[in-house]
């Protein structure tokens, strides 16, 4: 919807590929899902359930997030 300049200064509009309403909605949906999982992970951590919290974080970050244990 808006031009978002590359903060690193290497490129132009980093959101140029979001050229349809369907693509924008897909990104919004994915970000909302990730946010909700992060909130749940933090809640589980506060409840002293680290295994379950790590599972939620891995749903968000995949292999980029280390395994627990």
N, CA, C and O atoms as a Tripos MOL2 file, in Angstrom:
@<TRIPOS>MOLECULE
protein
  276   275    69     0     0
PROTEIN
NO_CHARGES

@<TRIPOS>ATOM
      1 N           0.8220   -1.1780    0.0000 N.3       1 UNK1
      2 CA          0.0000    0.0000    0.0000 C.3       1 UNK1
      3 C           0.8770    1.2580    0.0000 C.2       1 UNK1
      4 O           0.5360    2.2590   -0.6300 O.2       1 UNK1
      5 N           2.0210    1.1950    0.7200 N.am      2 UNK2
      6 CA          2.9260    2.3260    0.7890 C.3       2 UNK2
      7 C           4.3080    1.8900    0.3220 C.2       2 UNK2
      8 O           4.6500    0.7080    0.3760 O.2       2 UNK2
      9 N           5.0860    2.8400   -0.1300 N.am      3 UNK3
     10 CA          6.4710    2.5660   -0.4810 C.3       3 UNK3
     11 C           7.2810    2.4260    0.8000 C.2       3 UNK3
     12 O           7.2260    3.2880    1.6770 O.2       3 UNK3
     13 N           8.0320    1.3350    0.8990 N.am      4 UNK4
     14 CA          8.8890    1.1040    2.0590 C.3       4 UNK4
     15 C          10.3120    0.9430    1.5400 C.2       4 UNK4
     16 O          10.6590   -0.0760    0.9430 O.2       4 UNK4
     17 N          11.1200    1.9560    1.7750 N.am      5 UNK5
     18 CA         12.4880    1.9230    1.2800 C.3       5 UNK5
     19 C          13.3230    0.9150    2.0600 C.2       5 UNK5
     20 O          13.1380    0.7350    3.2640 O.2       5 UNK5
     21 N          14.2360    0.2660    1.3640 N.am      6 UNK6
     22 CA         15.1440   -0.7050    1.9660 C.3       6 UNK6
     23 C          15.9850   -0.0060    3.0290 C.2       6 UNK6
     24 O          16.7530    0.9010    2.7070 O.2       6 UNK6
     25 N          15.8510   -0.4180    4.3030 N.am      7 UNK7
     26 CA         16.6090    0.2670    5.3560 C.3       7 UNK7
     27 C          18.1150    0.1020    5.2260 C.2       7 UNK7
     28 O          18.8710    0.9110    5.7640 O.2       7 UNK7
     29 N          18.5650   -0.9340    4.5190 N.am      8 UNK8
     30 CA         20.0090   -1.1260    4.3530 C.3       8 UNK8
     31 C          20.5700   -0.2310    3.2610 C.2       8 UNK8
     32 O          21.7840   -0.0550    3.1600 O.2       8 UNK8
     33 N          19.6860    0.3360    2.4420 N.am      9 UNK9
     34 CA         20.1400    1.2340    1.3920 C.3       9 UNK9
     35 C          20.5580    0.5490    0.1060 C.2       9 UNK9
     36 O          21.0480    1.2150   -0.8060 O.2       9 UNK9
     37 N          20.3770   -0.7790    0.0020 N.am     10 UNK10
     38 CA         20.8170   -1.5040   -1.1830 C.3      10 UNK10
     39 C          19.7720   -1.5580   -2.2960 C.2      10 UNK10
     40 O          20.1130   -1.7510   -3.4620 O.2      10 UNK10
     41 N          18.5160   -1.3880   -1.9400 N.am     11 UNK11
     42 CA         17.4730   -1.5220   -2.9460 C.3      11 UNK11
     43 C          16.4390   -0.4240   -2.8170 C.2      11 UNK11
     44 O          16.6010    0.5310   -2.0570 O.2      11 UNK11
     45 N          15.3870   -0.5840   -3.5690 N.am     12 UNK12
     46 CA         14.3180    0.3980   -3.5520 C.3      12 UNK12
     47 C          13.2180   -0.0120   -2.5960 C.2      12 UNK12
     48 O          13.4540   -0.1830   -1.4000 O.2      12 UNK12
     49 N          12.0380   -0.1650   -3.1170 N.am     13 UNK13
     50 CA         10.8510   -0.4980   -2.3370 C.3      13 UNK13
     51 C          10.8640   -1.9860   -1.9960 C.2      13 UNK13
     52 O          10.7150   -2.8240   -2.8860 O.2      13 UNK13
     53 N          11.0400   -2.3210   -0.7230 N.am     14 UNK14
     54 CA         11.1090   -3.7260   -0.3180 C.3      14 UNK14
     55 C           9.7530   -4.4140   -0.3810 C.2      14 UNK14
     56 O           9.6860   -5.6410   -0.3130 O.2      14 UNK14
     57 N           8.6800   -3.6590   -0.5090 N.am     15 UNK15
     58 CA          7.3520   -4.2420   -0.6010 C.3      15 UNK15
     59 C           6.7790   -4.2190   -2.0020 C.2      15 UNK15
     60 O           5.5740   -4.4060   -2.1730 O.2      15 UNK15
     61 N           7.6040   -3.9950   -3.0040 N.am     16 UNK16
     62 CA          7.1150   -3.8760   -4.3830 C.3      16 UNK16
     63 C           6.4090   -5.1380   -4.8660 C.2      16 UNK16
     64 O           5.5260   -5.0610   -5.7200 O.2      16 UNK16
     65 N           6.7800   -6.2850   -4.3370 N.am     17 UNK17
     66 CA          6.1620   -7.5430   -4.7630 C.3      17 UNK17
     67 C           4.7260   -7.6870   -4.2540 C.2      17 UNK17
     68 O           3.9850   -8.5440   -4.7350 O.2      17 UNK17
     69 N           4.3340   -6.8710   -3.3040 N.am     18 UNK18
     70 CA          2.9710   -6.9140   -2.7720 C.3      18 UNK18
     71 C           2.0800   -6.0190   -3.6330 C.2      18 UNK18
     72 O           1.6360   -4.9510   -3.2120 O.2      18 UNK18
     73 N           1.8400   -6.4940   -4.8470 N.am     19 UNK19
     74 CA          1.1570   -5.6630   -5.8330 C.3      19 UNK19
     75 C          -0.3230   -5.9920   -6.0230 C.2      19 UNK19
     76 O          -0.9730   -5.4330   -6.9070 O.2      19 UNK19
     77 N          -0.8580   -6.8940   -5.2010 N.am     20 UNK20
     78 CA         -2.2890   -7.1800   -5.2530 C.3      20 UNK20
     79 C          -2.8420   -7.2410   -3.8350 C.2      20 UNK20
     80 O          -2.1060   -7.4640   -2.8730 O.2      20 UNK20
     81 N          -4.1390   -7.0420   -3.7260 N.am     21 UNK21
     82 CA         -4.7870   -7.1090   -2.4130 C.3      21 UNK21
     83 C          -4.6420   -8.5020   -1.8140 C.2      21 UNK21
     84 O          -4.4890   -8.6400   -0.6000 O.2      21 UNK21
     85 N          -4.6900   -9.5300   -2.6470 N.am     22 UNK22
     86 CA         -4.5610  -10.9050   -2.1540 C.3      22 UNK22
     87 C          -3.1870  -11.1450   -1.5430 C.2      22 UNK22
     88 O          -3.0800  -11.8110   -0.5140 O.2      22 UNK22
     89 N          -2.1470  -10.6190   -2.1520 N.am     23 UNK23
     90 CA         -0.7930  -10.7790   -1.6120 C.3      23 UNK23
     91 C          -0.6470  -10.0380   -0.2850 C.2      23 UNK23
     92 O          -0.0390  -10.5490    0.6550 O.2      23 UNK23
     93 N          -1.2000   -8.8500   -0.2180 N.am     24 UNK24
     94 CA         -1.1410   -8.0790    1.0260 C.3      24 UNK24
     95 C          -1.8820   -8.8230    2.1240 C.2      24 UNK24
     96 O          -1.3840   -8.9340    3.2440 O.2      24 UNK24
     97 N          -3.0740   -9.3370    1.8120 N.am     25 UNK25
     98 CA         -3.8580  -10.0640    2.8130 C.3      25 UNK25
     99 C          -3.1290  -11.3150    3.2810 C.2      25 UNK25
    100 O          -3.1960  -11.6600    4.4610 O.2      25 UNK25
    101 N          -2.4300  -12.0050    2.3730 N.am     26 UNK26
    102 CA         -1.6680  -13.1940    2.7470 C.3      26 UNK26
    103 C          -0.5760  -12.8350    3.7500 C.2      26 UNK26
    104 O          -0.3930  -13.5370    4.7440 O.2      26 UNK26
    105 N           0.1430  -11.7610    3.5000 N.am     27 UNK27
    106 CA          1.1990  -11.3170    4.4190 C.3      27 UNK27
    107 C           0.6000  -10.9190    5.7670 C.2      27 UNK27
    108 O           1.1350  -11.2840    6.8140 O.2      27 UNK27
    109 N          -0.4930  -10.1810    5.7480 N.am     28 UNK28
    110 CA         -1.1420   -9.7700    6.9940 C.3      28 UNK28
    111 C          -1.5520  -10.9980    7.7950 C.2      28 UNK28
    112 O          -1.3480  -11.0440    9.0080 O.2      28 UNK28
    113 N          -2.1230  -11.9830    7.1340 N.am     29 UNK29
    114 CA         -2.5520  -13.2100    7.8040 C.3      29 UNK29
    115 C          -1.3710  -13.9470    8.4300 C.2      29 UNK29
    116 O          -1.4530  -14.4060    9.5690 O.2      29 UNK29
    117 N          -0.2850  -14.0560    7.6910 N.am     30 UNK30
    118 CA          0.9040  -14.7440    8.2110 C.3      30 UNK30
    119 C           1.4970  -14.0080    9.4160 C.2      30 UNK30
    120 O           1.9190  -14.6360   10.3870 O.2      30 UNK30
    121 N           1.5250  -12.6910    9.3460 N.am     31 UNK31
    122 CA          2.0580  -11.9140   10.4680 C.3      31 UNK31
    123 C           1.1580  -12.0210   11.6930 C.2      31 UNK31
    124 O           1.6550  -12.1020   12.8170 O.2      31 UNK31
    125 N          -0.1410  -12.0230   11.4950 N.am     32 UNK32
    126 CA         -1.0610  -12.1870   12.6210 C.3      32 UNK32
    127 C          -0.8980  -13.5570   13.2670 C.2      32 UNK32
    128 O          -0.9260  -13.6730   14.4930 O.2      32 UNK32
    129 N          -0.7290  -14.5900   12.4520 N.am     33 UNK33
    130 CA         -0.5160  -15.9330   12.9820 C.3      33 UNK33
    131 C           0.7750  -15.9940   13.7880 C.2      33 UNK33
    132 O           0.7980  -16.5540   14.8840 O.2      33 UNK33
    133 N           1.8480  -15.4230   13.2530 N.am     34 UNK34
    134 CA          3.1300  -15.4190   13.9620 C.3      34 UNK34
    135 C           3.0080  -14.6440   15.2740 C.2      34 UNK34
    136 O           3.5290  -15.0800   16.3000 O.2      34 UNK34
    137 N           2.3350  -13.5200   15.2490 N.am     35 UNK35
    138 CA          2.1430  -12.7230   16.4630 C.3      35 UNK35
    139 C           1.3970  -13.5310   17.5280 C.2      35 UNK35
    140 O           1.8150  -13.5750   18.6850 O.2      35 UNK35
    141 N           0.3030  -14.1620   17.1360 N.am     36 UNK36
    142 CA         -0.4830  -14.9460   18.0900 C.3      36 UNK36
    143 C           0.3250  -16.1000   18.6710 C.2      36 UNK36
    144 O           0.1990  -16.4130   19.8550 O.2      36 UNK36
    145 N           1.1500  -16.7310   17.8480 N.am     37 UNK37
    146 CA          2.0080  -17.8100   18.3500 C.3      37 UNK37
    147 C           3.0510  -17.2740   19.3170 C.2      37 UNK37
    148 O           3.3600  -17.9210   20.3180 O.2      37 UNK37
    149 N           3.5970  -16.1000   19.0290 N.am     38 UNK38
    150 CA          4.5860  -15.4930   19.9190 C.3      38 UNK38
    151 C           3.9570  -15.1400   21.2720 C.2      38 UNK38
    152 O           4.5660  -15.3630   22.3180 O.2      38 UNK38
    153 N           2.7600  -14.6000   21.2480 N.am     39 UNK39
    154 CA          2.0540  -14.2840   22.4910 C.3      39 UNK39
    155 C           1.8390  -15.5620   23.2950 C.2      39 UNK39
    156 O           2.0420  -15.5760   24.5090 O.2      39 UNK39
    157 N           1.4290  -16.6290   22.6220 N.am     40 UNK40
    158 CA          1.2120  -17.9070   23.3040 C.3      40 UNK40
    159 C           2.5290  -18.4620   23.8550 C.2      40 UNK40
    160 O           2.5540  -19.0040   24.9600 O.2      40 UNK40
    161 N           3.6170  -18.3330   23.1000 N.am     41 UNK41
    162 CA          4.9220  -18.8000   23.5710 C.3      41 UNK41
    163 C           5.3390  -18.0660   24.8410 C.2      41 UNK41
    164 O           5.8320  -18.6860   25.7840 O.2      41 UNK41
    165 N           5.1450  -16.7640   24.8690 N.am     42 UNK42
    166 CA          5.4900  -15.9870   26.0560 C.3      42 UNK42
    167 C           4.6250  -16.3900   27.2440 C.2      42 UNK42
    168 O           5.1110  -16.4630   28.3730 O.2      42 UNK42
    169 N           3.3620  -16.6490   26.9950 N.am     43 UNK43
    170 CA          2.4610  -17.0960   28.0610 C.3      43 UNK43
    171 C           2.9290  -18.4340   28.6160 C.2      43 UNK43
    172 O           2.9650  -18.6230   29.8320 O.2      43 UNK43
    173 N           3.2850  -19.3570   27.7400 N.am     44 UNK44
    174 CA          3.7680  -20.6700   28.1750 C.3      44 UNK44
    175 C           5.0670  -20.5410   28.9660 C.2      44 UNK44
    176 O           5.2650  -21.2510   29.9520 O.2      44 UNK44
    177 N           5.9390  -19.6510   28.5480 N.am     45 UNK45
    178 CA          7.1920  -19.4390   29.2780 C.3      45 UNK45
    179 C           6.9220  -18.9240   30.6860 C.2      45 UNK45
    180 O           7.5550  -19.3660   31.6450 O.2      45 UNK45
    181 N           5.9840  -17.9900   30.8090 N.am     46 UNK46
    182 CA          5.6280  -17.4700   32.1390 C.3      46 UNK46
    183 C           5.0120  -18.5590   33.0210 C.2      46 UNK46
    184 O           5.1310  -18.5130   34.2450 O.2      46 UNK46
    185 N           4.3580  -19.5320   32.3960 N.am     47 UNK47
    186 CA          3.7470  -20.6420   33.1370 C.3      47 UNK47
    187 C           4.7480  -21.7690   33.4030 C.2      47 UNK47
    188 O           4.3700  -22.8640   33.8200 O.2      47 UNK47
    189 N           6.0330  -21.4840   33.1560 N.am     48 UNK48
    190 CA          7.0970  -22.4520   33.3730 C.3      48 UNK48
    191 C           6.9030  -23.7230   32.5370 C.2      48 UNK48
    192 O           7.0520  -24.8380   33.0370 O.2      48 UNK48
    193 N           6.5700  -23.5340   31.2690 N.am     49 UNK49
    194 CA          6.4090  -24.6330   30.3120 C.3      49 UNK49
    195 C           7.3390  -24.3980   29.1240 C.2      49 UNK49
    196 O           6.8840  -24.1250   28.0130 O.2      49 UNK49
    197 N           8.6450  -24.5060   29.3700 N.am     50 UNK50
    198 CA          9.6010  -24.1570   28.3130 C.3      50 UNK50
    199 C           9.5050  -25.0350   27.0780 C.2      50 UNK50
    200 O           9.6890  -24.5420   25.9650 O.2      50 UNK50
    201 N           9.2240  -26.3120   27.2380 N.am     51 UNK51
    202 CA          9.1330  -27.1910   26.0650 C.3      51 UNK51
    203 C           8.0340  -26.7250   25.1240 C.2      51 UNK51
    204 O           8.2320  -26.6550   23.9110 O.2      51 UNK51
    205 N           6.8770  -26.4070   25.6890 N.am     52 UNK52
    206 CA          5.7630  -25.9550   24.8670 C.3      52 UNK52
    207 C           6.0500  -24.5830   24.2430 C.2      52 UNK52
    208 O           5.6710  -24.3180   23.1020 O.2      52 UNK52
    209 N           6.7220  -23.7200   25.0060 N.am     53 UNK53
    210 CA          7.0830  -22.4040   24.4820 C.3      53 UNK53
    211 C           8.0360  -22.5310   23.3020 C.2      53 UNK53
    212 O           7.8580  -21.8630   22.2830 O.2      53 UNK53
    213 N           9.0390  -23.3790   23.4330 N.am     54 UNK54
    214 CA          9.9820  -23.5910   22.3340 C.3      54 UNK54
    215 C           9.2720  -24.1330   21.1010 C.2      54 UNK54
    216 O           9.6080  -23.7520   19.9800 O.2      54 UNK54
    217 N           8.3070  -25.0070   21.2890 N.am     55 UNK55
    218 CA          7.5490  -25.5330   20.1480 C.3      55 UNK55
    219 C           6.8450  -24.4120   19.3930 C.2      55 UNK55
    220 O           6.8170  -24.4110   18.1630 O.2      55 UNK55
    221 N           6.2770  -23.4630   20.1240 N.am     56 UNK56
    222 CA          5.6110  -22.3200   19.4860 C.3      56 UNK56
    223 C           6.6110  -21.4580   18.7200 C.2      56 UNK56
    224 O           6.3480  -21.0440   17.5910 O.2      56 UNK56
    225 N           7.7760  -21.1870   19.3520 N.am     57 UNK57
    226 CA          8.7850  -20.3800   18.6620 C.3      57 UNK57
    227 C           9.2770  -21.0750   17.4060 C.2      57 UNK57
    228 O           9.5260  -20.4180   16.3960 O.2      57 UNK57
    229 N           9.4220  -22.3970   17.4520 N.am     58 UNK58
    230 CA          9.8860  -23.1240   16.2630 C.3      58 UNK58
    231 C           8.8420  -23.0900   15.1490 C.2      58 UNK58
    232 O           9.2000  -23.1570   13.9730 O.2      58 UNK58
    233 N           7.5620  -22.9880   15.4970 N.am     59 UNK59
    234 CA          6.5410  -22.8290   14.4610 C.3      59 UNK59
    235 C           6.7340  -21.5110   13.7110 C.2      59 UNK59
    236 O           6.4550  -21.4160   12.5160 O.2      59 UNK59
    237 N           7.2090  -20.5080   14.4240 N.am     60 UNK60
    238 CA          7.4280  -19.2000   13.8030 C.3      60 UNK60
    239 C           8.7260  -19.1820   13.0090 C.2      60 UNK60
    240 O           8.7450  -18.7720   11.8480 O.2      60 UNK60
    241 N           9.8140  -19.6280   13.6370 N.am     61 UNK61
    242 CA         11.1480  -19.4570   13.0480 C.3      61 UNK61
    243 C          11.7060  -20.7060   12.3720 C.2      61 UNK61
    244 O          12.7340  -20.6320   11.7000 O.2      61 UNK61
    245 N          11.0510  -21.8410   12.5380 N.am     62 UNK62
    246 CA         11.5390  -23.0560   11.8910 C.3      62 UNK62
    247 C          12.9290  -23.4340   12.3690 C.2      62 UNK62
    248 O          13.2290  -23.3300   13.5580 O.2      62 UNK62
    249 N          13.7670  -23.8670   11.4630 N.am     63 UNK63
    250 CA         15.1150  -24.3190   11.7930 C.3      63 UNK63
    251 C          16.0400  -23.2020   12.2560 C.2      63 UNK63
    252 O          17.1330  -23.4710   12.7540 O.2      63 UNK63
    253 N          15.6130  -21.9510   12.0970 N.am     64 UNK64
    254 CA         16.4400  -20.8380   12.5550 C.3      64 UNK64
    255 C          16.3970  -20.7030   14.0790 C.2      64 UNK64
    256 O          17.2260  -20.0110   14.6690 O.2      64 UNK64
    257 N          15.4400  -21.3600   14.7020 N.am     65 UNK65
    258 CA         15.3210  -21.3100   16.1540 C.3      65 UNK65
    259 C          15.8960  -22.6060   16.7190 C.2      65 UNK65
    260 O          15.5100  -23.6850   16.2700 O.2      65 UNK65
    261 N          16.8040  -22.5330   17.6870 N.am     66 UNK66
    262 CA         17.4390  -23.7340   18.2160 C.3      66 UNK66
    263 C          16.4580  -24.6270   18.9620 C.2      66 UNK66
    264 O          15.4560  -24.1550   19.4990 O.2      66 UNK66
    265 N          16.7530  -25.9040   18.9880 N.am     67 UNK67
    266 CA         15.9210  -26.8350   19.7380 C.3      67 UNK67
    267 C          16.2090  -26.6970   21.2170 C.2      67 UNK67
    268 O          17.2700  -26.2120   21.6100 O.2      67 UNK67
    269 N          15.2800  -27.1170   22.0210 N.am     68 UNK68
    270 CA         15.4170  -27.0260   23.4690 C.3      68 UNK68
    271 C          15.9950  -28.3190   24.0000 C.2      68 UNK68
    272 O          15.5760  -29.4020   23.5920 O.2      68 UNK68
    273 N          16.9540  -28.2180   24.9070 N.am     69 UNK69
    274 CA         17.4480  -29.3900   25.5950 C.3      69 UNK69
    275 C          18.7770  -29.8670   25.1810 C.2      69 UNK69
    276 O          19.2700  -30.8600   25.7170 O.2      69 UNK69
@<TRIPOS>BOND
     1     1     2 1
     2     2     3 1
     3     3     4 2
     4     3     5 am
     5     5     6 1
     6     6     7 1
     7     7     8 2
     8     7     9 am
     9     9    10 1
    10    10    11 1
    11    11    12 2
    12    11    13 am
    13    13    14 1
    14    14    15 1
    15    15    16 2
    16    15    17 am
    17    17    18 1
    18    18    19 1
    19    19    20 2
    20    19    21 am
    21    21    22 1
    22    22    23 1
    23    23    24 2
    24    23    25 am
    25    25    26 1
    26    26    27 1
    27    27    28 2
    28    27    29 am
    29    29    30 1
    30    30    31 1
    31    31    32 2
    32    31    33 am
    33    33    34 1
    34    34    35 1
    35    35    36 2
    36    35    37 am
    37    37    38 1
    38    38    39 1
    39    39    40 2
    40    39    41 am
    41    41    42 1
    42    42    43 1
    43    43    44 2
    44    43    45 am
    45    45    46 1
    46    46    47 1
    47    47    48 2
    48    47    49 am
    49    49    50 1
    50    50    51 1
    51    51    52 2
    52    51    53 am
    53    53    54 1
    54    54    55 1
    55    55    56 2
    56    55    57 am
    57    57    58 1
    58    58    59 1
    59    59    60 2
    60    59    61 am
    61    61    62 1
    62    62    63 1
    63    63    64 2
    64    63    65 am
    65    65    66 1
    66    66    67 1
    67    67    68 2
    68    67    69 am
    69    69    70 1
    70    70    71 1
    71    71    72 2
    72    71    73 am
    73    73    74 1
    74    74    75 1
    75    75    76 2
    76    75    77 am
    77    77    78 1
    78    78    79 1
    79    79    80 2
    80    79    81 am
    81    81    82 1
    82    82    83 1
    83    83    84 2
    84    83    85 am
    85    85    86 1
    86    86    87 1
    87    87    88 2
    88    87    89 am
    89    89    90 1
    90    90    91 1
    91    91    92 2
    92    91    93 am
    93    93    94 1
    94    94    95 1
    95    95    96 2
    96    95    97 am
    97    97    98 1
    98    98    99 1
    99    99   100 2
   100    99   101 am
   101   101   102 1
   102   102   103 1
   103   103   104 2
   104   103   105 am
   105   105   106 1
   106   106   107 1
   107   107   108 2
   108   107   109 am
   109   109   110 1
   110   110   111 1
   111   111   112 2
   112   111   113 am
   113   113   114 1
   114   114   115 1
   115   115   116 2
   116   115   117 am
   117   117   118 1
   118   118   119 1
   119   119   120 2
   120   119   121 am
   121   121   122 1
   122   122   123 1
   123   123   124 2
   124   123   125 am
   125   125   126 1
   126   126   127 1
   127   127   128 2
   128   127   129 am
   129   129   130 1
   130   130   131 1
   131   131   132 2
   132   131   133 am
   133   133   134 1
   134   134   135 1
   135   135   136 2
   136   135   137 am
   137   137   138 1
   138   138   139 1
   139   139   140 2
   140   139   141 am
   141   141   142 1
   142   142   143 1
   143   143   144 2
   144   143   145 am
   145   145   146 1
   146   146   147 1
   147   147   148 2
   148   147   149 am
   149   149   150 1
   150   150   151 1
   151   151   152 2
   152   151   153 am
   153   153   154 1
   154   154   155 1
   155   155   156 2
   156   155   157 am
   157   157   158 1
   158   158   159 1
   159   159   160 2
   160   159   161 am
   161   161   162 1
   162   162   163 1
   163   163   164 2
   164   163   165 am
   165   165   166 1
   166   166   167 1
   167   167   168 2
   168   167   169 am
   169   169   170 1
   170   170   171 1
   171   171   172 2
   172   171   173 am
   173   173   174 1
   174   174   175 1
   175   175   176 2
   176   175   177 am
   177   177   178 1
   178   178   179 1
   179   179   180 2
   180   179   181 am
   181   181   182 1
   182   182   183 1
   183   183   184 2
   184   183   185 am
   185   185   186 1
   186   186   187 1
   187   187   188 2
   188   187   189 am
   189   189   190 1
   190   190   191 1
   191   191   192 2
   192   191   193 am
   193   193   194 1
   194   194   195 1
   195   195   196 2
   196   195   197 am
   197   197   198 1
   198   198   199 1
   199   199   200 2
   200   199   201 am
   201   201   202 1
   202   202   203 1
   203   203   204 2
   204   203   205 am
   205   205   206 1
   206   206   207 1
   207   207   208 2
   208   207   209 am
   209   209   210 1
   210   210   211 1
   211   211   212 2
   212   211   213 am
   213   213   214 1
   214   214   215 1
   215   215   216 2
   216   215   217 am
   217   217   218 1
   218   218   219 1
   219   219   220 2
   220   219   221 am
   221   221   222 1
   222   222   223 1
   223   223   224 2
   224   223   225 am
   225   225   226 1
   226   226   227 1
   227   227   228 2
   228   227   229 am
   229   229   230 1
   230   230   231 1
   231   231   232 2
   232   231   233 am
   233   233   234 1
   234   234   235 1
   235   235   236 2
   236   235   237 am
   237   237   238 1
   238   238   239 1
   239   239   240 2
   240   239   241 am
   241   241   242 1
   242   242   243 1
   243   243   244 2
   244   243   245 am
   245   245   246 1
   246   246   247 1
   247   247   248 2
   248   247   249 am
   249   249   250 1
   250   250   251 1
   251   251   252 2
   252   251   253 am
   253   253   254 1
   254   254   255 1
   255   255   256 2
   256   255   257 am
   257   257   258 1
   258   258   259 1
   259   259   260 2
   260   259   261 am
   261   261   262 1
   262   262   263 1
   263   263   264 2
   264   263   265 am
   265   265   266 1
   266   266   267 1
   267   267   268 2
   268   267   269 am
   269   269   270 1
   270   270   271 1
   271   271   272 2
   272   271   273 am
   273   273   274 1
   274   274   275 1
   275   275   276 2
@<TRIPOS>SUBSTRUCTURE
     1 UNK1         2 RESIDUE 1 A UNK
     2 UNK2         6 RESIDUE 1 A UNK
     3 UNK3        10 RESIDUE 1 A UNK
     4 UNK4        14 RESIDUE 1 A UNK
     5 UNK5        18 RESIDUE 1 A UNK
     6 UNK6        22 RESIDUE 1 A UNK
     7 UNK7        26 RESIDUE 1 A UNK
     8 UNK8        30 RESIDUE 1 A UNK
     9 UNK9        34 RESIDUE 1 A UNK
    10 UNK10       38 RESIDUE 1 A UNK
    11 UNK11       42 RESIDUE 1 A UNK
    12 UNK12       46 RESIDUE 1 A UNK
    13 UNK13       50 RESIDUE 1 A UNK
    14 UNK14       54 RESIDUE 1 A UNK
    15 UNK15       58 RESIDUE 1 A UNK
    16 UNK16       62 RESIDUE 1 A UNK
    17 UNK17       66 RESIDUE 1 A UNK
    18 UNK18       70 RESIDUE 1 A UNK
    19 UNK19       74 RESIDUE 1 A UNK
    20 UNK20       78 RESIDUE 1 A UNK
    21 UNK21       82 RESIDUE 1 A UNK
    22 UNK22       86 RESIDUE 1 A UNK
    23 UNK23       90 RESIDUE 1 A UNK
    24 UNK24       94 RESIDUE 1 A UNK
    25 UNK25       98 RESIDUE 1 A UNK
    26 UNK26      102 RESIDUE 1 A UNK
    27 UNK27      106 RESIDUE 1 A UNK
    28 UNK28      110 RESIDUE 1 A UNK
    29 UNK29      114 RESIDUE 1 A UNK
    30 UNK30      118 RESIDUE 1 A UNK
    31 UNK31      122 RESIDUE 1 A UNK
    32 UNK32      126 RESIDUE 1 A UNK
    33 UNK33      130 RESIDUE 1 A UNK
    34 UNK34      134 RESIDUE 1 A UNK
    35 UNK35      138 RESIDUE 1 A UNK
    36 UNK36      142 RESIDUE 1 A UNK
    37 UNK37      146 RESIDUE 1 A UNK
    38 UNK38      150 RESIDUE 1 A UNK
    39 UNK39      154 RESIDUE 1 A UNK
    40 UNK40      158 RESIDUE 1 A UNK
    41 UNK41      162 RESIDUE 1 A UNK
    42 UNK42      166 RESIDUE 1 A UNK
    43 UNK43      170 RESIDUE 1 A UNK
    44 UNK44      174 RESIDUE 1 A UNK
    45 UNK45      178 RESIDUE 1 A UNK
    46 UNK46      182 RESIDUE 1 A UNK
    47 UNK47      186 RESIDUE 1 A UNK
    48 UNK48      190 RESIDUE 1 A UNK
    49 UNK49      194 RESIDUE 1 A UNK
    50 UNK50      198 RESIDUE 1 A UNK
    51 UNK51      202 RESIDUE 1 A UNK
    52 UNK52      206 RESIDUE 1 A UNK
    53 UNK53      210 RESIDUE 1 A UNK
    54 UNK54      214 RESIDUE 1 A UNK
    55 UNK55      218 RESIDUE 1 A UNK
    56 UNK56      222 RESIDUE 1 A UNK
    57 UNK57      226 RESIDUE 1 A UNK
    58 UNK58      230 RESIDUE 1 A UNK
    59 UNK59      234 RESIDUE 1 A UNK
    60 UNK60      238 RESIDUE 1 A UNK
    61 UNK61      242 RESIDUE 1 A UNK
    62 UNK62      246 RESIDUE 1 A UNK
    63 UNK63      250 RESIDUE 1 A UNK
    64 UNK64      254 RESIDUE 1 A UNK
    65 UNK65      258 RESIDUE 1 A UNK
    66 UNK66      262 RESIDUE 1 A UNK
    67 UNK67      266 RESIDUE 1 A UNK
    68 UNK68      270 RESIDUE 1 A UNK
    69 UNK69      274 RESIDUE 1 A UNK
